[in-house]
């Protein structure tokens, strides 16, 4: 088995775990959208960027594919890839690939589509 994590503390198991045991918080001012009109502007967001422990979507899923689905799917694909790499699981045979599974936990997903449904 293997693990993959994308959390407000960081991208990857090592970044998340080291920040967790150091007592760091994943909470901060909302940066993914303009929240100035909201009564609360604090949230726990995935740290985006190209630095250590930050999530760079381009490193995990091509932009062309990311346009087809919500951001949480990109997060899930990245965490699944991390877990497979951590497990050193790269099945070559079709039978082995069919027996491969990934368990994903998400607090909420698809909120971008719910809040902004596509135009007909």
WOQUICOR-V70216 format. One record per run of one state. SS is the DSSP state (H for helix, E for strand, L for the rest). FROM is the first residue (numbers start at 1). TO is the last residue. If there is no record, write none. Layout:
{{SS	FROM	TO} {SS	FROM	TO}}
//
This chain:
{{L	1	5} {E	6	7} {L	8	9} {E	10	11} {L	12	12} {H	13	21} {L	22	26} {E	27	29} {L	30	41} {E	42	44} {L	45	47} {E	48	48} {L	49	54} {E	55	55} {L	56	56} {H	57	59} {L	60	62} {H	63	66} {L	67	70} {H	71	86} {L	87	93} {H	94	98} {L	99	110} {H	111	115} {L	116	120}}
//
